[in-house]
Amino acid sequence: MGRYTELHSFVQVAQKGSFAAAALSEGVTPAILGRRLDALEKRLGVKLMHRSTRGLRLTELGEQLLERAKHLLREFDEIEADISSSGSMVKGNLLVSAPASFGRRHVAPHAIGFQRQFPNLKLAFNLTDSVVDLVSEGYDMSIRIGGITDPNYVAVKLFPNQRVVCGTPAYFARHGTPTTLEELAEHNCLAFTLQGGQQRGWTFQRDGRQVAVKVGGNLACNDGELLFAWMRQGLGIGWRSIWEIQSELKRGELVTVLDEFALPDYDIQAVYPQQRYLPAKVRFFIDYLKAVYNAPGYWEKTPPL
């Protein structure tokens, strides 16, 4: 396994662009990765990577090895996945990306229970509201809420979800309740700014077609939890996922409006790159989350943000 480990570490460092980032996903120290790269270069007798305080740069031979090594490691993983038929055989590293708020509340908390079933598997999470490139950044899978999936990826629905317009009863008592999409222009819509979210507008369905409605307000942020806190304080209205507001709806702290225009689905999905064989570690984690999310009363019992 020494050669596999060296190649795997080389690919991780090359793809992530630094020893620190690769070490985080590998669960080792940068020094260990450095020794693996040194051993690989010594064994091959060539220089694969120029390292300096300004960063990393692959040599021409390093570029050639990177492409072939990625293919070789992918084939190795597919072979393991093909013959792995029991949880006891699942091992290695599982690197998962998930939206920040959703990941904190509904992905990372289930890591302990999952690892009890698969103790030889190491889990690592990157919780970010940015959409990551799974292949180039080395992720095994991601959790995504709605959106259009890249045709090079496979999406598995974990639980149905919708995006709705909502606010506090006190806000609507003061400012009125919108009954048409055009009336959103008269309301203080709390802005999500990451990757141009508010500039693209809020998306609805009208007469069987999707429409994007430009909205505006006096508060904007790239953090979904802060926007949620503002909305619960009655400072404006938000465009939120049903998974996020179940508890508040049940207690009457929030109410929804314009429900007839909500998209039919904005589902919670597990996404992974197209590949011939689905690695067992990915398949088992997807199945585990699906069972958790579909347990009766799960979403109503979720603690508030």
ZADO-1210 file (C-alpha; in nm, 4 decimals, padded with zeros to 6 digits):
<atoms>
<atom x="00.0000" y="00.0000" z="00.0000" code="MET" pos="1"/>
<atom x="00.3072" y="00.2277" z="00.0173" code="GLY" pos="2"/>
<atom x="00.2938" y="00.3139" z="-00.3513" code="ARG" pos="3"/>
<atom x="-00.0799" y="00.3750" z="-00.3391" code="TYR" pos="4"/>
<atom x="-00.0386" y="00.6071" z="-00.0406" code="THR" pos="5"/>
<atom x="00.2368" y="00.8026" z="-00.2124" code="GLU" pos="6"/>
<atom x="00.0368" y="00.8444" z="-00.5312" code="LEU" pos="7"/>
<atom x="-00.2785" y="00.9370" z="-00.3419" code="HIS" pos="8"/>
<atom x="-00.0926" y="01.1998" z="-00.1402" code="SER" pos="9"/>
<atom x="00.0700" y="01.3399" z="-00.4543" code="PHE" pos="10"/>
<atom x="-00.2706" y="01.3776" z="-00.6231" code="VAL" pos="11"/>
<atom x="-00.4219" y="01.5423" z="-00.3151" code="GLN" pos="12"/>
<atom x="-00.1392" y="01.7966" z="-00.2842" code="VAL" pos="13"/>
<atom x="-00.1435" y="01.8721" z="-00.6573" code="ALA" pos="14"/>
<atom x="-00.5214" y="01.9193" z="-00.6697" code="GLN" pos="15"/>
<atom x="-00.5520" y="02.1262" z="-00.3533" code="LYS" pos="16"/>
<atom x="-00.2473" y="02.3408" z="-00.4253" code="GLY" pos="17"/>
<atom x="-00.0923" y="02.3202" z="-00.0792" code="SER" pos="18"/>
<atom x="00.0342" y="02.0699" z="00.1721" code="PHE" pos="19"/>
<atom x="-00.1806" y="02.2253" z="00.4457" code="ALA" pos="20"/>
<atom x="-00.5078" y="02.1829" z="00.2533" code="ALA" pos="21"/>
<atom x="-00.4197" y="01.8300" z="00.1464" code="ALA" pos="22"/>
<atom x="-00.3161" y="01.7357" z="00.5001" code="ALA" pos="23"/>
<atom x="-00.6548" y="01.8520" z="00.6304" code="LEU" pos="24"/>
<atom x="-00.8457" y="01.6235" z="00.3948" code="SER" pos="25"/>
<atom x="-00.6032" y="01.3350" z="00.4513" code="GLU" pos="26"/>
<atom x="-00.6123" y="01.3625" z="00.8304" code="GLY" pos="27"/>
<atom x="-00.2315" y="01.3798" z="00.8608" code="VAL" pos="28"/>
<atom x="00.0288" y="01.6521" z="00.9094" code="THR" pos="29"/>
<atom x="00.1870" y="01.8464" z="00.6204" code="PRO" pos="30"/>
<atom x="00.5226" y="01.7008" z="00.7231" code="ALA" pos="31"/>
<atom x="00.3985" y="01.3474" z="00.6632" code="ILE" pos="32"/>
<atom x="00.2771" y="01.4444" z="00.3159" code="LEU" pos="33"/>
<atom x="00.6130" y="01.6042" z="00.2469" code="GLY" pos="34"/>
<atom x="00.7920" y="01.2817" z="00.3331" code="ARG" pos="35"/>
<atom x="00.5575" y="01.0823" z="00.1082" code="ARG" pos="36"/>
<atom x="00.6285" y="01.3165" z="-00.1838" code="LEU" pos="37"/>
<atom x="01.0016" y="01.2962" z="-00.1185" code="ASP" pos="38"/>
<atom x="00.9831" y="00.9160" z="-00.1192" code="ALA" pos="39"/>
<atom x="00.7850" y="00.9140" z="-00.4443" code="LEU" pos="40"/>
<atom x="01.0313" y="01.1455" z="-00.6204" code="GLU" pos="41"/>
<atom x="01.3271" y="00.9433" z="-00.4918" code="LYS" pos="42"/>
<atom x="01.1751" y="00.6151" z="-00.6065" code="ARG" pos="43"/>
<atom x="01.0940" y="00.7530" z="-00.9541" code="LEU" pos="44"/>
<atom x="01.4191" y="00.9448" z="-00.9798" code="GLY" pos="45"/>
<atom x="01.2505" y="01.2613" z="-01.1112" code="VAL" pos="46"/>
<atom x="01.1335" y="01.5985" z="-00.9820" code="LYS" pos="47"/>
<atom x="00.7539" y="01.6130" z="-00.9743" code="LEU" pos="48"/>
<atom x="00.6863" y="01.9386" z="-00.7966" code="MET" pos="49"/>
<atom x="00.8612" y="02.2691" z="-00.7306" code="HIS" pos="50"/>
<atom x="00.7899" y="02.3864" z="-00.3769" code="ARG" pos="51"/>
<atom x="00.8488" y="02.7373" z="-00.2458" code="SER" pos="52"/>
<atom x="00.7025" y="02.9837" z="00.0010" code="THR" pos="53"/>
<atom x="00.4938" y="03.1239" z="-00.2855" code="ARG" pos="54"/>
<atom x="00.3223" y="02.7948" z="-00.3570" code="GLY" pos="55"/>
<atom x="00.3500" y="02.4718" z="-00.5553" code="LEU" pos="56"/>
<atom x="00.4108" y="02.4143" z="-00.9247" code="ARG" pos="57"/>
<atom x="00.4117" y="02.0790" z="-01.1011" code="LEU" pos="58"/>
<atom x="00.6932" y="01.9950" z="-01.3372" code="THR" pos="59"/>
<atom x="00.6109" y="01.8637" z="-01.6851" code="GLU" pos="60"/>
<atom x="00.6618" y="01.5083" z="-01.5602" code="LEU" pos="61"/>
<atom x="00.4502" y="01.5912" z="-01.2562" code="GLY" pos="62"/>
<atom x="00.1643" y="01.7009" z="-01.4828" code="GLU" pos="63"/>
<atom x="00.1887" y="01.3755" z="-01.6753" code="GLN" pos="64"/>
<atom x="00.1907" y="01.1677" z="-01.3578" code="LEU" pos="65"/>
<atom x="-00.1054" y="01.3591" z="-01.2128" code="LEU" pos="66"/>
<atom x="-00.3386" y="01.2659" z="-01.4982" code="GLU" pos="67"/>
<atom x="-00.2342" y="00.9015" z="-01.5015" code="ARG" pos="68"/>
<atom x="-00.2379" y="00.8739" z="-01.1220" code="ALA" pos="69"/>
<atom x="-00.5922" y="01.0131" z="-01.0987" code="LYS" pos="70"/>
<atom x="-00.7095" y="00.7520" z="-01.3484" code="HIS" pos="71"/>
<atom x="-00.5224" y="00.4736" z="-01.1672" code="LEU" pos="72"/>
<atom x="-00.6582" y="00.5681" z="-00.8238" code="LEU" pos="73"/>
<atom x="-01.0099" y="00.5941" z="-00.9630" code="ARG" pos="74"/>
<atom x="-00.9772" y="00.2444" z="-01.1077" code="GLU" pos="75"/>
<atom x="-00.8484" y="00.1183" z="-00.7743" code="PHE" pos="76"/>
<atom x="-01.1451" y="00.2690" z="-00.5891" code="ASP" pos="77"/>
<atom x="-01.3856" y="00.1174" z="-00.8413" code="GLU" pos="78"/>
<atom x="-01.2322" y="-00.2272" z="-00.7928" code="ILE" pos="79"/>
<atom x="-01.2689" y="-00.1964" z="-00.4154" code="GLU" pos="80"/>
<atom x="-01.6272" y="-00.0748" z="-00.4499" code="ALA" pos="81"/>
<atom x="-01.7112" y="-00.3598" z="-00.6852" code="ASP" pos="82"/>
<atom x="-01.5950" y="-00.6310" z="-00.4467" code="ILE" pos="83"/>
<atom x="-01.6939" y="-00.4627" z="-00.1211" code="SER" pos="84"/>
<atom x="-02.0237" y="-00.6077" z="-00.0071" code="SER" pos="85"/>
<atom x="-02.0281" y="-00.5518" z="00.3689" code="SER" pos="86"/>
<atom x="-01.9882" y="-00.2562" z="00.6010" code="GLY" pos="87"/>
<atom x="-01.6915" y="-00.4170" z="00.7754" code="SER" pos="88"/>
<atom x="-01.4888" y="-00.3767" z="00.4532" code="MET" pos="89"/>
<atom x="-01.5570" y="-00.0033" z="00.4178" code="VAL" pos="90"/>
<atom x="-01.2459" y="00.1951" z="00.5074" code="LYS" pos="91"/>
<atom x="-01.0388" y="00.4923" z="00.3994" code="GLY" pos="92"/>
<atom x="-01.1445" y="00.8585" z="00.3895" code="ASN" pos="93"/>
<atom x="-01.4828" y="01.0079" z="00.3019" code="LEU" pos="94"/>
<atom x="-01.4675" y="01.3800" z="00.2217" code="LEU" pos="95"/>
<atom x="-01.8101" y="01.5481" z="00.2126" code="VAL" pos="96"/>
<atom x="-01.9111" y="01.9047" z="00.1252" code="SER" pos="97"/>
<atom x="-02.2388" y="02.0492" z="00.2542" code="ALA" pos="98"/>
<atom x="-02.4083" y="02.3907" z="00.2914" code="PRO" pos="99"/>
<atom x="-02.2891" y="02.5542" z="00.6137" code="ALA" pos="100"/>
<atom x="-02.6118" y="02.5718" z="00.8131" code="SER" pos="101"/>
<atom x="-02.7566" y="02.2454" z="00.6843" code="PHE" pos="102"/>
<atom x="-02.4266" y="02.0679" z="00.7378" code="GLY" pos="103"/>
<atom x="-02.4004" y="02.1827" z="01.0986" code="ARG" pos="104"/>
<atom x="-02.7550" y="02.0742" z="01.1808" code="ARG" pos="105"/>
<atom x="-02.8214" y="01.7731" z="00.9596" code="HIS" pos="106"/>
<atom x="-02.4967" y="01.6198" z="00.8302" code="VAL" pos="107"/>
<atom x="-02.2087" y="01.6496" z="01.0764" code="ALA" pos="108"/>
<atom x="-02.4227" y="01.5530" z="01.3824" code="PRO" pos="109"/>
<atom x="-02.4803" y="01.2099" z="01.2259" code="HIS" pos="110"/>
<atom x="-02.1100" y="01.1359" z="01.1805" code="ALA" pos="111"/>
<atom x="-02.0800" y="00.9599" z="01.5172" code="ILE" pos="112"/>
<atom x="-02.3697" y="00.7231" z="01.4533" code="GLY" pos="113"/>
<atom x="-02.2395" y="00.6453" z="01.1055" code="PHE" pos="114"/>
<atom x="-01.8889" y="00.5741" z="01.2316" code="GLN" pos="115"/>
<atom x="-02.0237" y="00.3318" z="01.4893" code="ARG" pos="116"/>
<atom x="-02.1394" y="00.1230" z="01.1959" code="GLN" pos="117"/>
<atom x="-01.8231" y="00.1784" z="00.9908" code="PHE" pos="118"/>
<atom x="-01.5373" y="00.2272" z="01.2403" code="PRO" pos="119"/>
<atom x="-01.2628" y="00.1924" z="00.9789" code="ASN" pos="120"/>
<atom x="-01.3860" y="00.4931" z="00.7798" code="LEU" pos="121"/>
<atom x="-01.2546" y="00.8449" z="00.8448" code="LYS" pos="122"/>
<atom x="-01.4976" y="01.1325" z="00.7820" code="LEU" pos="123"/>
<atom x="-01.4103" y="01.4902" z="00.6916" code="ALA" pos="124"/>
<atom x="-01.6583" y="01.7710" z="00.6230" code="PHE" pos="125"/>
<atom x="-01.6273" y="02.1036" z="00.4453" code="ASN" pos="126"/>
<atom x="-01.9257" y="02.3181" z="00.5415" code="LEU" pos="127"/>
<atom x="-01.9593" y="02.6036" z="00.2953" code="THR" pos="128"/>
<atom x="-02.2341" y="02.7818" z="00.1059" code="ASP" pos="129"/>
<atom x="-02.0081" y="02.7957" z="-00.2005" code="SER" pos="130"/>
<atom x="-02.0661" y="02.5313" z="-00.4676" code="VAL" pos="131"/>
<atom x="-01.7497" y="02.3218" z="-00.4817" code="VAL" pos="132"/>
<atom x="-01.6133" y="02.1340" z="-00.7815" code="ASP" pos="133"/>
<atom x="-01.6179" y="01.7778" z="-00.6524" code="LEU" pos="134"/>
<atom x="-01.3715" y="01.6381" z="-00.9043" code="VAL" pos="135"/>
<atom x="-01.1028" y="01.9076" z="-00.9097" code="SER" pos="136"/>
<atom x="-01.1192" y="01.9610" z="-00.5319" code="GLU" pos="137"/>
<atom x="-01.1147" y="01.5924" z="-00.4485" code="GLY" pos="138"/>
<atom x="-01.4529" y="01.5476" z="-00.2762" code="TYR" pos="139"/>
<atom x="-01.6248" y="01.2116" z="-00.2665" code="ASP" pos="140"/>
<atom x="-01.9719" y="01.3669" z="-00.2526" code="MET" pos="141"/>
<atom x="-02.1680" y="01.6728" z="-00.1501" code="SER" pos="142"/>
<atom x="-02.5061" y="01.7538" z="-00.0024" code="ILE" pos="143"/>
<atom x="-02.6941" y="02.0159" z="-00.2028" code="ARG" pos="144"/>
<atom x="-03.0297" y="02.1850" z="-00.1650" code="ILE" pos="145"/>
<atom x="-03.2150" y="02.2162" z="-00.4956" code="GLY" pos="146"/>
<atom x="-03.0541" y="02.3718" z="-00.7981" code="GLY" pos="147"/>
<atom x="-02.9548" y="02.2269" z="-01.1339" code="ILE" pos="148"/>
<atom x="-02.7087" y="01.9406" z="-01.1153" code="THR" pos="149"/>
<atom x="-02.4082" y="01.9209" z="-01.3478" code="ASP" pos="150"/>
<atom x="-02.4707" y="01.6426" z="-01.6059" code="PRO" pos="151"/>
<atom x="-02.1378" y="01.4918" z="-01.5024" code="ASN" pos="152"/>
<atom x="-02.2798" y="01.4323" z="-01.1542" code="TYR" pos="153"/>
<atom x="-02.5374" y="01.1923" z="-01.0155" code="VAL" pos="154"/>
<atom x="-02.8002" y="01.3347" z="-00.7776" code="ALA" pos="155"/>
<atom x="-02.9898" y="01.1172" z="-00.5285" code="VAL" pos="156"/>
<atom x="-03.2909" y="01.2680" z="-00.3511" code="LYS" pos="157"/>
<atom x="-03.2584" y="01.2316" z="00.0246" code="LEU" pos="158"/>
<atom x="-03.5743" y="01.4173" z="00.1242" code="PHE" pos="159"/>
<atom x="-03.8320" y="01.6414" z="-00.0466" code="PRO" pos="160"/>
<atom x="-03.8049" y="02.0117" z="00.0222" code="ASN" pos="161"/>
<atom x="-03.9443" y="02.3445" z="-00.0976" code="GLN" pos="162"/>
<atom x="-03.8315" y="02.7065" z="-00.0829" code="ARG" pos="163"/>
<atom x="-04.0986" y="02.9402" z="00.0492" code="VAL" pos="164"/>
<atom x="-04.1388" y="03.3051" z="00.1387" code="VAL" pos="165"/>
<atom x="-04.1878" y="03.3483" z="00.5109" code="CYS" pos="166"/>
<atom x="-04.1792" y="03.5984" z="00.7944" code="GLY" pos="167"/>
<atom x="-04.3129" y="03.6611" z="01.1418" code="THR" pos="168"/>
<atom x="-04.6843" y="03.7256" z="01.2010" code="PRO" pos="169"/>
<atom x="-04.5845" y="04.0623" z="01.3510" code="ALA" pos="170"/>
<atom x="-04.4016" y="04.1652" z="01.0320" code="TYR" pos="171"/>
<atom x="-04.7023" y="04.0882" z="00.8114" code="PHE" pos="172"/>
<atom x="-04.9347" y="04.2634" z="01.0580" code="ALA" pos="173"/>
<atom x="-04.7270" y="04.5809" z="01.0203" code="ARG" pos="174"/>
<atom x="-04.6529" y="04.5660" z="00.6476" code="HIS" pos="175"/>
<atom x="-04.9344" y="04.3599" z="00.4962" code="GLY" pos="176"/>
<atom x="-04.9316" y="04.0167" z="00.3359" code="THR" pos="177"/>
<atom x="-04.8188" y="03.9908" z="-00.0289" code="PRO" pos="178"/>
<atom x="-05.0632" y="03.8058" z="-00.2521" code="THR" pos="179"/>
<atom x="-04.8779" y="03.8441" z="-00.5845" code="THR" pos="180"/>
<atom x="-04.5134" y="03.8085" z="-00.6789" code="LEU" pos="181"/>
<atom x="-04.5063" y="04.1725" z="-00.7877" code="GLU" pos="182"/>
<atom x="-04.5937" y="04.2826" z="-00.4340" code="GLU" pos="183"/>
<atom x="-04.2596" y="04.1493" z="-00.3087" code="LEU" pos="184"/>
<atom x="-04.1110" y="04.4768" z="-00.4345" code="ALA" pos="185"/>
<atom x="-04.2999" y="04.6525" z="-00.1524" code="GLU" pos="186"/>
<atom x="-04.1390" y="04.4404" z="00.1196" code="HIS" pos="187"/>
<atom x="-03.8048" y="04.4294" z="00.2968" code="ASN" pos="188"/>
<atom x="-03.6546" y="04.1110" z="00.1523" code="CYS" pos="189"/>
<atom x="-03.3488" y="03.9930" z="00.3415" code="LEU" pos="190"/>
<atom x="-03.0648" y="03.9464" z="00.0963" code="ALA" pos="191"/>
<atom x="-02.8367" y="03.6459" z="00.0626" code="PHE" pos="192"/>
<atom x="-02.5283" y="03.7797" z="-00.1144" code="THR" pos="193"/>
<atom x="-02.3041" y="03.4780" z="-00.1688" code="LEU" pos="194"/>
<atom x="-02.2291" y="03.4134" z="-00.5383" code="GLN" pos="195"/>
<atom x="-02.4802" y="03.6755" z="-00.6494" code="GLY" pos="196"/>
<atom x="-02.7764" y="03.5055" z="-00.4828" code="GLY" pos="197"/>
<atom x="-02.9883" y="03.8158" z="-00.4336" code="GLN" pos="198"/>
<atom x="-02.8975" y="03.9606" z="-00.7745" code="GLN" pos="199"/>
<atom x="-03.0423" y="03.6512" z="-00.9398" code="ARG" pos="200"/>
<atom x="-03.3616" y="03.6982" z="-00.7420" code="GLY" pos="201"/>
<atom x="-03.5965" y="03.4503" z="-00.5787" code="TRP" pos="202"/>
<atom x="-03.7274" y="03.1706" z="-00.8003" code="THR" pos="203"/>
<atom x="-04.0943" y="03.0727" z="-00.8245" code="PHE" pos="204"/>
<atom x="-04.3307" y="02.8828" z="-01.0494" code="GLN" pos="205"/>
<atom x="-04.6173" y="03.0602" z="-01.2237" code="ARG" pos="206"/>
<atom x="-04.8395" y="02.9131" z="-01.4956" code="ASP" pos="207"/>
<atom x="-04.6139" y="02.6087" z="-01.5096" code="GLY" pos="208"/>
<atom x="-04.2965" y="02.8079" z="-01.5740" code="ARG" pos="209"/>
<atom x="-04.0115" y="02.9161" z="-01.3515" code="GLN" pos="210"/>
<atom x="-03.9774" y="03.2893" z="-01.2950" code="VAL" pos="211"/>
<atom x="-03.7069" y="03.4818" z="-01.1111" code="ALA" pos="212"/>
<atom x="-03.8291" y="03.7819" z="-00.9139" code="VAL" pos="213"/>
<atom x="-03.5805" y="04.0571" z="-00.8255" code="LYS" pos="214"/>
<atom x="-03.6147" y="04.1600" z="-00.4616" code="VAL" pos="215"/>
<atom x="-03.4515" y="04.4201" z="-00.2430" code="GLY" pos="216"/>
<atom x="-03.4106" y="04.5172" z="00.1196" code="GLY" pos="217"/>
<atom x="-03.1966" y="04.7078" z="00.3677" code="ASN" pos="218"/>
<atom x="-03.0071" y="04.4087" z="00.5109" code="LEU" pos="219"/>
<atom x="-02.7775" y="04.1696" z="00.3263" code="ALA" pos="220"/>
<atom x="-02.5388" y="03.8957" z="00.4339" code="CYS" pos="221"/>
<atom x="-02.3596" y="03.5860" z="00.3041" code="ASN" pos="222"/>
<atom x="-02.4496" y="03.3881" z="00.6173" code="ASP" pos="223"/>
<atom x="-02.7821" y="03.2071" z="00.6101" code="GLY" pos="224"/>
<atom x="-02.8110" y="03.1750" z="00.9877" code="GLU" pos="225"/>
<atom x="-02.7752" y="03.5500" z="01.0402" code="LEU" pos="226"/>
<atom x="-03.0424" y="03.6153" z="00.7776" code="LEU" pos="227"/>
<atom x="-03.2654" y="03.3660" z="00.9560" code="PHE" pos="228"/>
<atom x="-03.2095" y="03.5447" z="01.2883" code="ALA" pos="229"/>
<atom x="-03.3045" y="03.8805" z="01.1316" code="TRP" pos="230"/>
<atom x="-03.6189" y="03.7266" z="00.9875" code="MET" pos="231"/>
<atom x="-03.7206" y="03.5794" z="01.3237" code="ARG" pos="232"/>
<atom x="-03.6767" y="03.9264" z="01.4755" code="GLN" pos="233"/>
<atom x="-03.9336" y="04.0602" z="01.2304" code="GLY" pos="234"/>
<atom x="-03.6842" y="04.2764" z="01.0385" code="LEU" pos="235"/>
<atom x="-03.7911" y="04.1451" z="00.6985" code="GLY" pos="236"/>
<atom x="-03.9034" y="03.8414" z="00.5037" code="ILE" pos="237"/>
<atom x="-03.6929" y="03.5577" z="00.3696" code="GLY" pos="238"/>
<atom x="-03.6889" y="03.2898" z="00.1029" code="TRP" pos="239"/>
<atom x="-03.6119" y="02.9815" z="00.3064" code="ARG" pos="240"/>
<atom x="-03.6205" y="02.6034" z="00.2799" code="SER" pos="241"/>
<atom x="-03.8984" y="02.4150" z="00.4534" code="ILE" pos="242"/>
<atom x="-03.6408" y="02.1951" z="00.6321" code="TRP" pos="243"/>
<atom x="-03.5052" y="02.5068" z="00.7983" code="GLU" pos="244"/>
<atom x="-03.8294" y="02.6471" z="00.9388" code="ILE" pos="245"/>
<atom x="-04.0338" y="02.3395" z="01.0347" code="GLN" pos="246"/>
<atom x="-04.0042" y="02.4003" z="01.4085" code="SER" pos="247"/>
<atom x="-04.0871" y="02.7710" z="01.3795" code="GLU" pos="248"/>
<atom x="-04.3893" y="02.7007" z="01.1586" code="LEU" pos="249"/>
<atom x="-04.5184" y="02.4431" z="01.4051" code="LYS" pos="250"/>
<atom x="-04.4880" y="02.6906" z="01.6938" code="ARG" pos="251"/>
<atom x="-04.6464" y="02.9727" z="01.4912" code="GLY" pos="252"/>
<atom x="-04.3340" y="03.1895" z="01.5113" code="GLU" pos="253"/>
<atom x="-04.3196" y="03.2070" z="01.1304" code="LEU" pos="254"/>
<atom x="-04.5835" y="03.1893" z="00.8589" code="VAL" pos="255"/>
<atom x="-04.5484" y="03.1349" z="00.4851" code="THR" pos="256"/>
<atom x="-04.6987" y="03.3416" z="00.2033" code="VAL" pos="257"/>
<atom x="-04.7263" y="03.3015" z="-00.1744" code="LEU" pos="258"/>
<atom x="-04.7273" y="02.9228" z="-00.1307" code="ASP" pos="259"/>
<atom x="-04.9109" y="02.8729" z="-00.4596" code="GLU" pos="260"/>
<atom x="-04.6014" y="03.0043" z="-00.6416" code="PHE" pos="261"/>
<atom x="-04.3463" y="02.7855" z="-00.4613" code="ALA" pos="262"/>
<atom x="-04.1373" y="02.5574" z="-00.6800" code="LEU" pos="263"/>
<atom x="-04.2704" y="02.1993" z="-00.6712" code="PRO" pos="264"/>
<atom x="-03.9362" y="02.0727" z="-00.5427" code="ASP" pos="265"/>
<atom x="-03.6125" y="02.2116" z="-00.4072" code="TYR" pos="266"/>
<atom x="-03.4980" y="01.8783" z="-00.2760" code="ASP" pos="267"/>
<atom x="-03.2191" y="01.7818" z="-00.0410" code="ILE" pos="268"/>
<atom x="-02.9812" y="01.5806" z="-00.2591" code="GLN" pos="269"/>
<atom x="-02.6637" y="01.3786" z="-00.2329" code="ALA" pos="270"/>
<atom x="-02.4420" y="01.4495" z="-00.5333" code="VAL" pos="271"/>
<atom x="-02.1379" y="01.2579" z="-00.6527" code="TYR" pos="272"/>
<atom x="-01.9343" y="01.2378" z="-00.9773" code="PRO" pos="273"/>
<atom x="-02.0435" y="01.0013" z="-01.2528" code="GLN" pos="274"/>
<atom x="-01.8429" y="00.6807" z="-01.2260" code="GLN" pos="275"/>
<atom x="-01.8740" y="00.3203" z="-01.3299" code="ARG" pos="276"/>
<atom x="-01.8796" y="00.1867" z="-00.9742" code="TYR" pos="277"/>
<atom x="-02.0184" y="00.3821" z="-00.6810" code="LEU" pos="278"/>
<atom x="-01.7728" y="00.3528" z="-00.3891" code="PRO" pos="279"/>
<atom x="-01.9266" y="00.1639" z="-00.0995" code="ALA" pos="280"/>
<atom x="-01.8378" y="00.4425" z="00.1466" code="LYS" pos="281"/>
<atom x="-02.0465" y="00.6906" z="-00.0556" code="VAL" pos="282"/>
<atom x="-02.3350" y="00.4479" z="-00.1026" code="ARG" pos="283"/>
<atom x="-02.3527" y="00.3629" z="00.2687" code="PHE" pos="284"/>
<atom x="-02.3407" y="00.7282" z="00.3783" code="PHE" pos="285"/>
<atom x="-02.6190" y="00.8204" z="00.1357" code="ILE" pos="286"/>
<atom x="-02.8320" y="00.5321" z="00.2610" code="ASP" pos="287"/>
<atom x="-02.7628" y="00.6310" z="00.6218" code="TYR" pos="288"/>
<atom x="-02.8680" y="00.9952" z="00.5733" code="LEU" pos="289"/>
<atom x="-03.1745" y="00.8921" z="00.3751" code="LYS" pos="290"/>
<atom x="-03.2898" y="00.6688" z="00.6610" code="ALA" pos="291"/>
<atom x="-03.2281" y="00.9448" z="00.9178" code="VAL" pos="292"/>
<atom x="-03.4118" y="01.2132" z="00.7210" code="TYR" pos="293"/>
<atom x="-03.7113" y="00.9915" z="00.6499" code="ASN" pos="294"/>
<atom x="-03.7590" y="00.8811" z="01.0110" code="ALA" pos="295"/>
<atom x="-04.1039" y="00.9941" z="01.1345" code="PRO" pos="296"/>
<atom x="-04.0932" y="01.3359" z="01.3014" code="GLY" pos="297"/>
<atom x="-03.7233" y="01.3955" z="01.2332" code="TYR" pos="298"/>
<atom x="-03.7616" y="01.7486" z="01.0967" code="TRP" pos="299"/>
<atom x="-04.0106" y="01.8613" z="01.3640" code="GLU" pos="300"/>
<atom x="-03.7675" y="01.7520" z="01.6374" code="LYS" pos="301"/>
<atom x="-03.4749" y="01.9484" z="01.4934" code="THR" pos="302"/>
<atom x="-03.3577" y="02.2130" z="01.7428" code="PRO" pos="303"/>
<atom x="-03.3891" y="02.5767" z="01.6285" code="PRO" pos="304"/>
<atom x="-03.0859" y="02.7615" z="01.4953" code="LEU" pos="305"/>
</atoms>
